[in-house]
């Protein structure tokens, strides 16, 4: 309220006594009187625990896949629709004579 700016879409992690964790998406807005003076705040909270768990699982799978790709001796690459390399593993880079993907 001090800044006069709303606090919108803040993700909040809650750790419970039983060890479980939940996540909320909190949207807070300023409540103003007809003259525009700040009277207080109001907010809406959405439970986003399932989304956060899905994001975490996806990140783990992505990391596992990248680890496998980077450590296979086979050449692995992917290209976009304009035939530009968008993924290379070290074996493919070595075959191309490149030192890195940058």
KOLGU-4560 file (N, C-alpha, C; in nm, 3 decimals, padded with zeros to 5 digits):
<recs>
<n_xx: 00.081 n_yy: -00.119 n_zz: 00.000 ca_xx: 00.000 ca_yy: 00.000 ca_zz: 00.000 c_xx: 00.087 c_yy: 00.126 c_zz: 00.000 mol: A seq: 1 type: UNK>
<n_xx: 00.206 n_yy: 00.117 n_zz: 00.054 ca_xx: 00.293 ca_yy: 00.235 ca_zz: 00.063 c_xx: 00.327 c_yy: 00.291 c_zz: -00.074 mol: A seq: 2 type: UNK>
<n_xx: 00.349 n_yy: 00.203 n_zz: -00.172 ca_xx: 00.391 ca_yy: 00.249 ca_zz: -00.304 c_xx: 00.273 c_yy: 00.291 c_zz: -00.391 mol: A seq: 3 type: UNK>
<n_xx: 00.152 n_yy: 00.248 n_zz: -00.357 ca_xx: 00.037 ca_yy: 00.275 ca_zz: -00.441 c_xx: 00.025 c_yy: 00.182 c_zz: -00.559 mol: A seq: 4 type: UNK>
<n_xx: 00.112 n_yy: 00.084 n_zz: -00.566 ca_xx: 00.111 ca_yy: -00.012 ca_zz: -00.676 c_xx: 00.048 c_yy: -00.143 c_zz: -00.630 mol: A seq: 5 type: UNK>
<n_xx: -00.032 n_yy: -00.206 n_zz: -00.716 ca_xx: -00.090 ca_yy: -00.335 ca_zz: -00.679 c_xx: 00.016 c_yy: -00.444 c_zz: -00.680 mol: A seq: 6 type: UNK>
<n_xx: -00.004 n_yy: -00.544 n_zz: -00.600 ca_xx: 00.083 ca_yy: -00.662 ca_zz: -00.599 c_xx: 00.004 c_yy: -00.771 c_zz: -00.669 mol: A seq: 7 type: UNK>
<n_xx: 00.043 n_yy: -00.805 n_zz: -00.789 ca_xx: -00.036 ca_yy: -00.895 ca_zz: -00.871 c_xx: 00.039 c_yy: -01.025 c_zz: -00.896 mol: A seq: 8 type: UNK>
<n_xx: -00.034 n_yy: -01.138 n_zz: -00.888 ca_xx: 00.017 ca_yy: -01.269 ca_zz: -00.925 c_xx: 00.148 c_yy: -01.306 c_zz: -00.855 mol: A seq: 9 type: UNK>
<n_xx: 00.143 n_yy: -01.313 n_zz: -00.725 ca_xx: 00.257 ca_yy: -01.354 ca_zz: -00.646 c_xx: 00.239 c_yy: -01.500 c_zz: -00.606 mol: A seq: 10 type: UNK>
<n_xx: 00.338 n_yy: -01.583 n_zz: -00.638 ca_xx: 00.332 ca_yy: -01.724 ca_zz: -00.598 c_xx: 00.385 c_yy: -01.737 c_zz: -00.456 mol: A seq: 11 type: UNK>
<n_xx: 00.307 n_yy: -01.804 n_zz: -00.372 ca_xx: 00.342 ca_yy: -01.818 ca_zz: -00.231 c_xx: 00.350 c_yy: -01.966 c_zz: -00.196 mol: A seq: 12 type: UNK>
<n_xx: 00.463 n_yy: -02.005 n_zz: -00.138 ca_xx: 00.482 ca_yy: -02.143 ca_zz: -00.095 c_xx: 00.446 c_yy: -02.153 c_zz: 00.053 mol: A seq: 13 type: UNK>
<n_xx: 00.365 n_yy: -02.255 n_zz: 00.086 ca_xx: 00.328 ca_yy: -02.276 ca_zz: 00.226 c_xx: 00.373 c_yy: -02.415 c_zz: 00.269 mol: A seq: 14 type: UNK>
<n_xx: 00.451 n_yy: -02.419 n_zz: 00.375 ca_xx: 00.496 ca_yy: -02.546 ca_zz: 00.433 c_xx: 00.413 c_yy: -02.572 c_zz: 00.557 mol: A seq: 15 type: UNK>
<n_xx: 00.348 n_yy: -02.688 n_zz: 00.560 ca_xx: 00.256 ca_yy: -02.722 ca_zz: 00.667 c_xx: 00.325 c_yy: -02.807 c_zz: 00.774 mol: A seq: 16 type: UNK>
<n_xx: 00.264 n_yy: -02.814 n_zz: 00.892 ca_xx: 00.321 ca_yy: -02.887 ca_zz: 01.006 c_xx: 00.342 c_yy: -03.035 c_zz: 00.975 mol: A seq: 17 type: UNK>
<n_xx: 00.259 n_yy: -03.091 n_zz: 00.887 ca_xx: 00.274 ca_yy: -03.233 ca_zz: 00.852 c_xx: 00.382 c_yy: -03.258 c_zz: 00.747 mol: A seq: 18 type: UNK>
<n_xx: 00.451 n_yy: -03.151 n_zz: 00.705 ca_xx: 00.558 ca_yy: -03.164 ca_zz: 00.607 c_xx: 00.514 c_yy: -03.143 c_zz: 00.464 mol: A seq: 19 type: UNK>
<n_xx: 00.385 n_yy: -03.133 n_zz: 00.441 ca_xx: 00.337 ca_yy: -03.112 ca_zz: 00.304 c_xx: 00.359 c_yy: -02.966 c_zz: 00.263 mol: A seq: 20 type: UNK>
<n_xx: 00.362 n_yy: -02.947 n_zz: 00.133 ca_xx: 00.383 ca_yy: -02.813 ca_zz: 00.076 c_xx: 00.269 c_yy: -02.785 c_zz: -00.021 mol: A seq: 21 type: UNK>
<n_xx: 00.214 n_yy: -02.666 n_zz: -00.013 ca_xx: 00.115 ca_yy: -02.621 ca_zz: -00.110 c_xx: 00.159 c_yy: -02.486 c_zz: -00.164 mol: A seq: 22 type: UNK>
<n_xx: 00.105 n_yy: -02.453 n_zz: -00.281 ca_xx: 00.138 ca_yy: -02.328 ca_zz: -00.348 c_xx: 00.010 c_yy: -02.252 c_zz: -00.378 mol: A seq: 23 type: UNK>
<n_xx: 00.014 n_yy: -02.122 n_zz: -00.359 ca_xx: -00.098 ca_yy: -02.035 ca_zz: -00.393 c_xx: -00.052 c_yy: -01.929 c_zz: -00.491 mol: A seq: 24 type: UNK>
<n_xx: -00.141 n_yy: -01.889 n_zz: -00.578 ca_xx: -00.120 ca_yy: -01.772 ca_zz: -00.662 c_xx: -00.209 c_yy: -01.664 c_zz: -00.604 mol: A seq: 25 type: UNK>
<n_xx: -00.147 n_yy: -01.561 n_zz: -00.551 ca_xx: -00.219 ca_yy: -01.455 ca_zz: -00.481 c_xx: -00.218 c_yy: -01.329 c_zz: -00.566 mol: A seq: 26 type: UNK>
<n_xx: -00.337 n_yy: -01.274 n_zz: -00.589 ca_xx: -00.350 ca_yy: -01.147 ca_zz: -00.658 c_xx: -00.405 c_yy: -01.047 c_zz: -00.557 mol: A seq: 27 type: UNK>
<n_xx: -00.332 n_yy: -00.941 n_zz: -00.536 ca_xx: -00.374 ca_yy: -00.836 ca_zz: -00.442 c_xx: -00.390 c_yy: -00.706 c_zz: -00.519 mol: A seq: 28 type: UNK>
<n_xx: -00.497 n_yy: -00.638 n_zz: -00.489 ca_xx: -00.525 ca_yy: -00.509 ca_zz: -00.553 c_xx: -00.556 c_yy: -00.406 c_zz: -00.446 mol: A seq: 29 type: UNK>
<n_xx: -00.540 n_yy: -00.281 n_zz: -00.483 ca_xx: -00.572 ca_yy: -00.172 ca_zz: -00.392 c_xx: -00.721 c_yy: -00.142 c_zz: -00.398 mol: A seq: 30 type: UNK>
<n_xx: -00.780 n_yy: -00.112 n_zz: -00.284 ca_xx: -00.919 ca_yy: -00.071 ca_zz: -00.275 c_xx: -00.921 c_yy: 00.080 c_zz: -00.256 mol: A seq: 31 type: UNK>
<n_xx: -00.984 n_yy: 00.149 n_zz: -00.350 ca_xx: -00.983 ca_yy: 00.296 ca_zz: -00.347 c_xx: -01.125 c_yy: 00.349 c_zz: -00.328 mol: A seq: 32 type: UNK>
<n_xx: -01.134 n_yy: 00.465 n_zz: -00.266 ca_xx: -01.264 ca_yy: 00.531 ca_zz: -00.252 c_xx: -01.294 c_yy: 00.605 c_zz: -00.382 mol: A seq: 33 type: UNK>
<n_xx: -01.414 n_yy: 00.664 n_zz: -00.395 ca_xx: -01.449 ca_yy: 00.733 ca_zz: -00.521 c_xx: -01.351 c_yy: 00.845 c_zz: -00.558 mol: A seq: 34 type: UNK>
<n_xx: -01.281 n_yy: 00.901 n_zz: -00.461 ca_xx: -01.186 ca_yy: 01.008 ca_zz: -00.490 c_xx: -01.048 c_yy: 00.955 c_zz: -00.530 mol: A seq: 35 type: UNK>
<n_xx: -01.030 n_yy: 00.822 n_zz: -00.525 ca_xx: -00.903 ca_yy: 00.762 ca_zz: -00.563 c_xx: -00.808 c_yy: 00.739 c_zz: -00.448 mol: A seq: 36 type: UNK>
<n_xx: -00.850 n_yy: 00.769 n_zz: -00.328 ca_xx: -00.765 ca_yy: 00.746 ca_zz: -00.211 c_xx: -00.765 c_yy: 00.599 c_zz: -00.174 mol: A seq: 37 type: UNK>
<n_xx: -00.650 n_yy: 00.550 n_zz: -00.134 ca_xx: -00.638 ca_yy: 00.408 ca_zz: -00.096 c_xx: -00.704 c_yy: 00.386 c_zz: 00.039 mol: A seq: 38 type: UNK>
<n_xx: -00.800 n_yy: 00.292 n_zz: 00.042 ca_xx: -00.871 ca_yy: 00.258 ca_zz: 00.165 c_xx: -00.822 c_yy: 00.127 c_zz: 00.225 mol: A seq: 39 type: UNK>
<n_xx: -00.763 n_yy: 00.043 n_zz: 00.142 ca_xx: -00.719 ca_yy: -00.088 ca_zz: 00.188 c_xx: -00.682 c_yy: -00.174 c_zz: 00.070 mol: A seq: 40 type: UNK>
<n_xx: -00.683 n_yy: -00.304 n_zz: 00.092 ca_xx: -00.651 ca_yy: -00.399 ca_zz: -00.015 c_xx: -00.755 c_yy: -00.509 c_zz: -00.017 mol: A seq: 41 type: UNK>
<n_xx: -00.760 n_yy: -00.579 n_zz: -00.129 ca_xx: -00.840 ca_yy: -00.700 ca_zz: -00.140 c_xx: -00.763 c_yy: -00.796 c_zz: -00.229 mol: A seq: 42 type: UNK>
<n_xx: -00.796 n_yy: -00.923 n_zz: -00.219 ca_xx: -00.720 ca_yy: -01.020 ca_zz: -00.298 c_xx: -00.797 c_yy: -01.146 c_zz: -00.328 mol: A seq: 43 type: UNK>
<n_xx: -00.739 n_yy: -01.221 n_zz: -00.418 ca_xx: -00.792 ca_yy: -01.351 ca_zz: -00.457 c_xx: -00.677 c_yy: -01.449 c_zz: -00.451 mol: A seq: 44 type: UNK>
<n_xx: -00.704 n_yy: -01.567 n_zz: -00.396 ca_xx: -00.601 ca_yy: -01.671 ca_zz: -00.385 c_xx: -00.648 c_yy: -01.795 c_zz: -00.459 mol: A seq: 45 type: UNK>
<n_xx: -00.560 n_yy: -01.848 n_zz: -00.544 ca_xx: -00.588 ca_yy: -01.972 ca_zz: -00.618 c_xx: -00.484 c_yy: -02.076 c_zz: -00.576 mol: A seq: 46 type: UNK>
<n_xx: -00.529 n_yy: -02.197 n_zz: -00.549 ca_xx: -00.437 ca_yy: -02.307 ca_zz: -00.517 c_xx: -00.376 c_yy: -02.356 c_zz: -00.648 mol: A seq: 47 type: UNK>
<n_xx: -00.244 n_yy: -02.342 n_zz: -00.661 ca_xx: -00.174 ca_yy: -02.385 ca_zz: -00.784 c_xx: -00.078 c_yy: -02.501 c_zz: -00.755 mol: A seq: 48 type: UNK>
<n_xx: -00.106 n_yy: -02.574 n_zz: -00.648 ca_xx: -00.018 ca_yy: -02.684 ca_zz: -00.606 c_xx: 00.000 c_yy: -02.787 c_zz: -00.718 mol: A seq: 49 type: UNK>
<n_xx: -00.109 n_yy: -02.829 n_zz: -00.781 ca_xx: -00.098 ca_yy: -02.930 ca_zz: -00.887 c_xx: -00.015 c_yy: -02.880 c_zz: -01.003 mol: A seq: 50 type: UNK>
<n_xx: -00.032 n_yy: -02.754 n_zz: -01.040 ca_xx: 00.047 ca_yy: -02.697 ca_zz: -01.150 c_xx: 00.195 c_yy: -02.695 c_zz: -01.115 mol: A seq: 51 type: UNK>
<n_xx: 00.228 n_yy: -02.654 n_zz: -00.992 ca_xx: 00.367 ca_yy: -02.649 ca_zz: -00.949 c_xx: 00.427 c_yy: -02.790 c_zz: -00.946 mol: A seq: 52 type: UNK>
<n_xx: 00.350 n_yy: -02.888 n_zz: -00.901 ca_xx: 00.399 ca_yy: -03.026 ca_zz: -00.900 c_xx: 00.423 c_yy: -03.076 c_zz: -01.042 mol: A seq: 53 type: UNK>
<n_xx: 00.334 n_yy: -03.042 n_zz: -01.134 ca_xx: 00.351 ca_yy: -03.082 ca_zz: -01.274 c_xx: 00.474 c_yy: -03.013 c_zz: -01.335 mol: A seq: 54 type: UNK>
<n_xx: 00.494 n_yy: -02.885 n_zz: -01.303 ca_xx: 00.613 ca_yy: -02.813 ca_zz: -01.351 c_xx: 00.741 c_yy: -02.878 c_zz: -01.300 mol: A seq: 55 type: UNK>
<n_xx: 00.741 n_yy: -02.917 n_zz: -01.173 ca_xx: 00.859 ca_yy: -02.981 ca_zz: -01.115 c_xx: 00.886 c_yy: -03.116 c_zz: -01.180 mol: A seq: 56 type: UNK>
<n_xx: 00.780 n_yy: -03.195 n_zz: -01.202 ca_xx: 00.797 ca_yy: -03.325 ca_zz: -01.267 c_xx: 00.849 c_yy: -03.308 c_zz: -01.409 mol: A seq: 57 type: UNK>
<n_xx: 00.797 n_yy: -03.209 n_zz: -01.481 ca_xx: 00.842 ca_yy: -03.183 ca_zz: -01.617 c_xx: 00.988 c_yy: -03.142 c_zz: -01.619 mol: A seq: 58 type: UNK>
<n_xx: 01.029 n_yy: -03.059 n_zz: -01.525 ca_xx: 01.169 ca_yy: -03.016 ca_zz: -01.518 c_xx: 01.261 c_yy: -03.135 c_zz: -01.491 mol: A seq: 59 type: UNK>
<n_xx: 01.220 n_yy: -03.226 n_zz: -01.404 ca_xx: 01.300 ca_yy: -03.345 ca_zz: -01.375 c_xx: 01.315 c_yy: -03.432 c_zz: -01.500 mol: A seq: 60 type: UNK>
<n_xx: 01.204 n_yy: -03.451 n_zz: -01.571 ca_xx: 01.208 ca_yy: -03.530 ca_zz: -01.695 c_xx: 01.295 c_yy: -03.464 c_zz: -01.800 mol: A seq: 61 type: UNK>
<n_xx: 01.285 n_yy: -03.333 n_zz: -01.812 ca_xx: 01.366 ca_yy: -03.259 ca_zz: -01.909 c_xx: 01.514 c_yy: -03.274 c_zz: -01.876 mol: A seq: 62 type: UNK>
<n_xx: 01.548 n_yy: -03.263 n_zz: -01.748 ca_xx: 01.688 ca_yy: -03.277 ca_zz: -01.706 c_xx: 01.739 c_yy: -03.418 c_zz: -01.732 mol: A seq: 63 type: UNK>
<n_xx: 01.655 n_yy: -03.518 n_zz: -01.706 ca_xx: 01.694 ca_yy: -03.656 ca_zz: -01.732 c_xx: 01.717 c_yy: -03.677 c_zz: -01.881 mol: A seq: 64 type: UNK>
<n_xx: 01.625 n_yy: -03.630 n_zz: -01.963 ca_xx: 01.640 ca_yy: -03.645 ca_zz: -02.108 c_xx: 01.766 c_yy: -03.576 c_zz: -02.157 mol: A seq: 65 type: UNK>
<n_xx: 01.792 n_yy: -03.455 n_zz: -02.109 ca_xx: 01.911 ca_yy: -03.382 ca_zz: -02.153 c_xx: 02.038 c_yy: -03.455 c_zz: -02.110 mol: A seq: 66 type: UNK>
<n_xx: 02.037 n_yy: -03.514 n_zz: -01.990 ca_xx: 02.153 ca_yy: -03.590 ca_zz: -01.943 c_xx: 02.178 c_yy: -03.710 c_zz: -02.033 mol: A seq: 67 type: UNK>
<n_xx: 02.072 n_yy: -03.780 n_zz: -02.071 ca_xx: 02.086 ca_yy: -03.896 ca_zz: -02.161 c_xx: 02.139 c_yy: -03.850 c_zz: -02.296 mol: A seq: 68 type: UNK>
<n_xx: 02.079 n_yy: -03.746 n_zz: -02.353 ca_xx: 02.121 ca_yy: -03.696 ca_zz: -02.484 c_xx: 02.269 c_yy: -03.655 c_zz: -02.481 mol: A seq: 69 type: UNK>
<n_xx: 02.308 n_yy: -03.583 n_zz: -02.377 ca_xx: 02.446 ca_yy: -03.534 ca_zz: -02.370 c_xx: 02.549 c_yy: -03.644 c_zz: -02.348 mol: A seq: 70 type: UNK>
<n_xx: 02.507 n_yy: -03.758 n_zz: -02.296 ca_xx: 02.604 ca_yy: -03.863 ca_zz: -02.264 c_xx: 02.600 c_yy: -03.983 c_zz: -02.358 mol: A seq: 71 type: UNK>
<n_xx: 02.509 n_yy: -03.984 n_zz: -02.453 ca_xx: 02.508 ca_yy: -04.093 ca_zz: -02.551 c_xx: 02.623 c_yy: -04.074 c_zz: -02.650 mol: A seq: 72 type: UNK>
<n_xx: 02.686 n_yy: -04.183 n_zz: -02.691 ca_xx: 02.791 ca_yy: -04.170 ca_zz: -02.792 c_xx: 02.735 c_yy: -04.146 c_zz: -02.932 mol: A seq: 73 type: UNK>
<n_xx: 02.605 n_yy: -04.168 n_zz: -02.950 ca_xx: 02.542 ca_yy: -04.146 ca_zz: -03.080 c_xx: 02.522 c_yy: -03.997 c_zz: -03.104 mol: A seq: 74 type: UNK>
<n_xx: 02.523 n_yy: -03.959 n_zz: -03.231 ca_xx: 02.502 ca_yy: -03.820 ca_zz: -03.269 c_xx: 02.352 c_yy: -03.789 c_zz: -03.262 mol: A seq: 75 type: UNK>
<n_xx: 02.319 n_yy: -03.689 n_zz: -03.183 ca_xx: 02.179 ca_yy: -03.651 ca_zz: -03.169 c_xx: 02.168 c_yy: -03.501 c_zz: -03.195 mol: A seq: 76 type: UNK>
<n_xx: 02.071 n_yy: -03.466 n_zz: -03.279 ca_xx: 02.045 ca_yy: -03.325 ca_zz: -03.305 c_xx: 01.899 c_yy: -03.309 c_zz: -03.342 mol: A seq: 77 type: UNK>
<n_xx: 01.853 n_yy: -03.186 n_zz: -03.339 ca_xx: 01.719 ca_yy: -03.150 ca_zz: -03.385 c_xx: 01.732 c_yy: -03.019 c_zz: -03.460 mol: A seq: 78 type: UNK>
<n_xx: 01.646 n_yy: -03.003 n_zz: -03.560 ca_xx: 01.645 ca_yy: -02.880 ca_zz: -03.639 c_xx: 01.504 c_yy: -02.821 c_zz: -03.638 mol: A seq: 79 type: UNK>
<n_xx: 01.498 n_yy: -02.690 n_zz: -03.656 ca_xx: 01.367 ca_yy: -02.625 ca_zz: -03.666 c_xx: 01.318 c_yy: -02.634 c_zz: -03.810 mol: A seq: 80 type: UNK>
<n_xx: 01.205 n_yy: -02.572 n_zz: -03.838 ca_xx: 01.145 ca_yy: -02.580 ca_zz: -03.972 c_xx: 01.228 c_yy: -02.511 c_zz: -04.078 mol: A seq: 81 type: UNK>
<n_xx: 01.326 n_yy: -02.430 n_zz: -04.036 ca_xx: 01.415 ca_yy: -02.364 ca_zz: -04.133 c_xx: 01.551 c_yy: -02.432 c_zz: -04.137 mol: A seq: 82 type: UNK>
<n_xx: 01.557 n_yy: -02.556 n_zz: -04.088 ca_xx: 01.676 ca_yy: -02.641 ca_zz: -04.090 c_xx: 01.792 c_yy: -02.586 c_zz: -04.008 mol: A seq: 83 type: UNK>
<n_xx: 01.761 n_yy: -02.507 n_zz: -03.906 ca_xx: 01.864 ca_yy: -02.458 ca_zz: -03.814 c_xx: 01.873 c_yy: -02.554 c_zz: -03.697 mol: A seq: 84 type: UNK>
<n_xx: 01.995 n_yy: -02.585 n_zz: -03.654 ca_xx: 02.012 ca_yy: -02.672 ca_zz: -03.539 c_xx: 01.957 c_yy: -02.603 c_zz: -03.414 mol: A seq: 85 type: UNK>
<n_xx: 01.871 n_yy: -02.674 n_zz: -03.342 ca_xx: 01.819 ca_yy: -02.621 ca_zz: -03.217 c_xx: 01.861 c_yy: -02.708 c_zz: -03.099 mol: A seq: 86 type: UNK>
<n_xx: 01.922 n_yy: -02.822 n_zz: -03.128 ca_xx: 01.973 ca_yy: -02.911 ca_zz: -03.024 c_xx: 02.086 c_yy: -02.992 c_zz: -03.083 mol: A seq: 87 type: UNK>
<n_xx: 02.193 n_yy: -03.001 n_zz: -03.010 ca_xx: 02.308 ca_yy: -03.084 ca_zz: -03.048 c_xx: 02.361 c_yy: -03.150 c_zz: -02.923 mol: A seq: 88 type: UNK>
<n_xx: 02.404 n_yy: -03.274 n_zz: -02.937 ca_xx: 02.475 ca_yy: -03.334 ca_zz: -02.824 c_xx: 02.625 c_yy: -03.328 c_zz: -02.855 mol: A seq: 89 type: UNK>
<n_xx: 02.710 n_yy: -03.352 n_zz: -02.754 ca_xx: 02.854 ca_yy: -03.343 ca_zz: -02.776 c_xx: 02.906 c_yy: -03.432 c_zz: -02.889 mol: A seq: 90 type: UNK>
<n_xx: 02.849 n_yy: -03.551 n_zz: -02.906 ca_xx: 02.895 ca_yy: -03.640 ca_zz: -03.013 c_xx: 02.869 c_yy: -03.578 c_zz: -03.150 mol: A seq: 91 type: UNK>
<n_xx: 02.755 n_yy: -03.515 n_zz: -03.167 ca_xx: 02.723 ca_yy: -03.451 ca_zz: -03.295 c_xx: 02.810 c_yy: -03.328 c_zz: -03.317 mol: A seq: 92 type: UNK>
<n_xx: 02.830 n_yy: -03.249 n_zz: -03.212 ca_xx: 02.917 ca_yy: -03.132 ca_zz: -03.224 c_xx: 03.059 c_yy: -03.173 c_zz: -03.263 mol: A seq: 93 type: UNK>
<n_xx: 03.107 n_yy: -03.280 n_zz: -03.203 ca_xx: 03.242 ca_yy: -03.327 ca_zz: -03.235 c_xx: 03.249 c_yy: -03.371 c_zz: -03.380 mol: A seq: 94 type: UNK>
<n_xx: 03.145 n_yy: -03.439 n_zz: -03.429 ca_xx: 03.143 ca_yy: -03.483 ca_zz: -03.569 c_xx: 03.142 c_yy: -03.363 c_zz: -03.665 mol: A seq: 95 type: UNK>
<n_xx: 03.079 n_yy: -03.254 n_zz: -03.620 ca_xx: 03.075 ca_yy: -03.132 ca_zz: -03.702 c_xx: 03.203 c_yy: -03.052 c_zz: -03.693 mol: A seq: 96 type: UNK>
<n_xx: 03.286 n_yy: -03.085 n_zz: -03.594 ca_xx: 03.409 ca_yy: -03.009 ca_zz: -03.571 c_xx: 03.383 c_yy: -02.880 c_zz: -03.493 mol: A seq: 97 type: UNK>
<n_xx: 03.266 n_yy: -02.874 n_zz: -03.429 ca_xx: 03.232 ca_yy: -02.754 ca_zz: -03.348 c_xx: 03.273 c_yy: -02.776 c_zz: -03.205 mol: A seq: 98 type: UNK>
<n_xx: 03.299 n_yy: -02.666 n_zz: -03.136 ca_xx: 03.340 ca_yy: -02.676 ca_zz: -02.996 c_xx: 03.223 c_yy: -02.656 c_zz: -02.901 mol: A seq: 99 type: UNK>
<n_xx: 03.123 n_yy: -02.579 n_zz: -02.942 ca_xx: 03.006 ca_yy: -02.558 ca_zz: -02.857 c_xx: 02.887 c_yy: -02.517 c_zz: -02.942 mol: A seq: 100 type: UNK>
<n_xx: 02.771 n_yy: -02.503 n_zz: -02.879 ca_xx: 02.650 ca_yy: -02.469 ca_zz: -02.953 c_xx: 02.632 c_yy: -02.319 c_zz: -02.970 mol: A seq: 101 type: UNK>
<n_xx: 02.714 n_yy: -02.238 n_zz: -02.902 ca_xx: 02.700 ca_yy: -02.093 ca_zz: -02.908 c_xx: 02.754 c_yy: -02.042 c_zz: -03.035 mol: A seq: 102 type: UNK>
</recs>
